[in-house]
Amino acid sequence: MTDATAATPPRGQGSVLVALLRRPRSAFGLIVILTMVGAAVFAPWLMPYDPNDQMFDGLSLEGAPLPPSSEFWLGTDLLGRDLFSRLILGAQTSLIIGVLANGIAVLLGATVGITAGYFGGWIGGILMRFTDLMMAFPALLLAIVLAAIFKPSLLIVAMVIAMVNWVQMARVIYTETRSLAQREFIEVQRAMGSSTFRILGRHILPHLVYSIIVFGTLGISTTVLLEATLSYLGVGVQPPTPSWGNIIYENQTYFANAPWLVFFPGLAIVLLALAFNLLGDALRDTLDPRLKGRH
Amino acid sequence: MSEPAATPGRGDAPRPVLTVEGLTIQVATPDGAQIVVEDLGFTLNRGETLCLAGESGSGKSMTALAIMGLLPQPMARIARGSIRLADGTELAGRRERDFRDIRANRISMIFQEPMTSLNPVMTIGRQLTEVLLEHRACPRAEAPARALDLLRDVQITDAERRLKQYPHELSGGMRQRVMIAIALACNPEILIADEPTTALDVTVQAEVLELIRALQREHGTTVLMITHDMGVVAEMADRVIVMRHGRQAEAAPVRTLFAAPQTPYARQLLAAVPRLGQAPARPVPDRTRDVVDVADLSVRFPMRGGVLNRVTAQVHAVEGVSFRISPGETLALVGESGCGKSTIGRALMGLVPWQGSIRIAGQQMAGLSPRGLKPIRRNIQMVFQDPGASLDARMKVGRQVAEPLIVHGLARGSELTDRVEWLFRRVGLTPDQMDRYPHEFSGGQRQRICIARALALRPRAIVADESVSALDVSVQAQVLELLRELQQEEGLAYLFISHDMAVIEQVADRVAVMNLGQIVETGAREQVLRDPAHPYTRRLLSAVPIPDPEHMRPPVLPREGEVGSPVRPLGQPPARNEMHEIAPGHWVARPAKSRAA
């Protein structure tokens, strides 16, 4: 059926990308994200100094950290390490956790939401009561408890964040699936004799993709923020591995004397969260075929 | 309103109360400004009823909203033209704040859907008194009494009790009466009614239309009525403006329009209106075998309640229904909303749990697992009411038509493509439309796609549940014609579910009338429609608007006895109707009175 018309323009990934780049806000988001991903991937080549090297000339004669200069672009920290290099390596940690934790959260949340929403009944009841329970539990407390039980590592921190973050996704997907399952075109499928698997895969999921992508991208920003919070509280990624959150944590007490140590990692977090939010918003508008060709 | 004794407007020199001149309305769309109403002009004379008639997208509702100052902001605006009241008050370009004195006091509006127009968390009484006080129509102390008077004016039964009730406790017809009471609370000169009866059952529609006429006689209110239904036009209008694509296609007094339409569009529109009593001849179906054989079908839904959430009552949606349909034959199920007619269609498709016996092409469906049902499903397919809702908005239509073939493993690859192309041509579409999405099609085209999908498995029977109700009349006629052609060529059996008597007369061989989940009368089309024996059928038929202003429909027959309810306490099923044959093939339930005795 693909060769039947040339009249309708092809609608692939390429055109979505073009649509995103055409709008200034989403283009900004995309560029920020790509820059940060690039920095994380090419970190070994981009870092001007070894991020863990406690350089002698990284400190003033009095032993204080150095402010930004032509030598150390973003200054140095308390131990004389180059902040710019640590931020680049920290991008790696933050992004890995962002993608990993959020991926797990999306997968778990969507599965729970679709199952509960489509089948309803006692399965749905149990799943959603469990979700409510998780929602009622203070997220940060849960994360701290989980992080305290398991020894914090990159993977564990990602899992902990996922355990906290899947709940919102499950709620959103559940509500949407419920209303979708009662729509007439799904009824048509049942009348046709389509298998449940086919209905879920071919007709429910495509309608959810947009919510999943949008909430997925929005979720990355909350994930990065939560990682920063956990690291800040000392239960996240453990030093000496830098993450944006634990860089702030390490240096918070010197904020008055060396503000750059808090400002630059904070700015990185804000920029990344903002970029993913902008991208998520833009994707929501772009992915709907009914709105295709507009804007 | 100071001279209610005379019936102004008719016969007297017409006195305009509203003048519209050169009205042009623009709507901002992503593709730039679009003109939805262009250069429309008319005068509304005191005491008359002017109908704006037209199909969807003709701009008739936009015109009404413009007069009320309710155009959706900021997308729509009046680009040019003027809307003036009799005293010279200009309405076009008026600010929202200044509109409030006009609304309710001078012009009121009632809408299609009374449920969404009423506030669900306020009692009827509160909503009425609120309008009265808001517009200072009467002192606070008198408001409750005034509210009661208003409800009595619109002939609501049990008016005192209604004041304390909430909108959801009232029926659709009563809600529309409340809306009318609210609209008339401040004695406006003009009442704009935008499809006021479209969402109502035909008997309720007749009652509400009668009420509007009576109030108009009493108060001398001028009515501007927006409708797509030429039957309603014939019944209500003094003058008609037929609109098309935002322009006036024809304006004429109602009799002139129906007797001798001047423009081709008006002629075409009137020709497309199905009329009772003009039934086309139907080929005689082969009655030697049955495609659909339903016996003693019941569908009951449990209602839970109480502390333990146990089943306390049951909705007897369908109770002991039996019928048969032969190849090439159409059985029409009629009845008012909630009578169970759609539930029968859904039971046939296995979408609701049911008891009894359903045989499709000789195969029993009772007690089969979903896997066992699958081959039988091939023989029966369904076309739903709303083609927009029954198509997946995110899948290309070609794939959707192909789906039944894929699901049942009947075709693949190039054979599948060929078959889908053939189906597209079969329903009057072109194969190059297969790669589009549903939103790129019009309502009629979408219904054609749904029909193509239903035909994909070469079924022997098709359930058409209000399949043309959502379509404009001209499109409706085309889709009905397509269904007729397909039936003739493929020998399809149709179960045609509809509330529209005129449509049913067009398509049916036999008619079954349903009330409260049971069939009350069934027989050949002529027997049931020409010679109805059951009081319920008679009442239903007496309410159908006649699209001919020369023939005034007599008032709708009164309802016999109480309005029953299909909800029964557990263990108390409703009494089954006893059917008896009054003519060959014409079966009628014994009237409720003789059964109770």
Contacts between the chains, C-beta under 8 A, distances in Angstrom:
chain1	res1	chain2	res2	distance
A	1	B	396	7.2
A	1	B	398	4.6
A	1	B	399	6.7
A	1	B	402	7.3
A	1	B	417	5.7
A	1	B	420	6.9
A	1	B	434	5.4
A	1	B	435	6.5
A	2	B	435	7.3
A	4	B	398	7.1
A	4	B	417	7.9
A	4	B	421	7.8
A	4	B	431	5.9
A	4	B	432	5.7
A	4	B	434	5.2
A	4	B	435	5.5
A	5	B	432	4.8
A	5	B	433	7.8
A	5	B	434	7.3
A	5	B	435	4.4
A	5	B	436	7.7
A	7	B	432	6.7
A	7	B	435	7.8
A	8	B	435	5.4
A	8	B	436	6.0
A	183	B	389	6.3
A	184	B	384	5.4
A	184	B	386	6.4
A	184	B	389	4.1
A	184	B	390	4.3
A	185	B	389	6.5
A	185	B	390	5.2
A	185	B	391	5.8
A	185	B	392	4.7
A	185	B	393	8.0
A	187	B	351	6.1
A	187	B	384	7.5
A	187	B	390	7.5
A	188	B	382	7.3
A	188	B	384	6.8
A	188	B	390	5.1
A	188	B	453	7.7
A	189	B	403	7.8
A	190	B	349	7.8
A	190	B	350	7.6
A	190	B	351	6.0
A	191	B	349	4.1
A	191	B	350	7.1
A	191	B	351	6.0
A	191	B	377	7.2
A	191	B	381	7.3
A	191	B	382	5.2
A	192	B	377	6.9
A	192	B	381	7.6
A	192	B	403	6.8
A	192	B	404	5.1
A	192	B	407	5.7
A	193	B	370	7.6
A	193	B	373	6.9
A	193	B	374	4.4
A	193	B	377	4.4
A	193	B	378	7.9
A	193	B	407	6.0
A	193	B	408	6.8
A	194	B	403	7.3
A	194	B	407	4.9
A	195	B	407	7.7
A	198	B	407	6.7
A	202	B	395	7.5
A	202	B	403	7.9
A	203	B	392	5.4
A	203	B	395	7.4
A	206	B	392	7.7
A	206	B	394	4.6
A	206	B	395	7.0
A	207	B	392	7.9
A	207	B	393	7.7
A	207	B	394	5.9
A	289	B	393	6.9
A	289	B	394	5.9
A	289	B	437	5.1
A	289	B	439	7.3
A	290	B	393	6.3
A	290	B	437	7.6
A	290	B	439	5.0
A	294	B	30	3.9
A	294	B	31	7.7
A	295	B	30	6.7
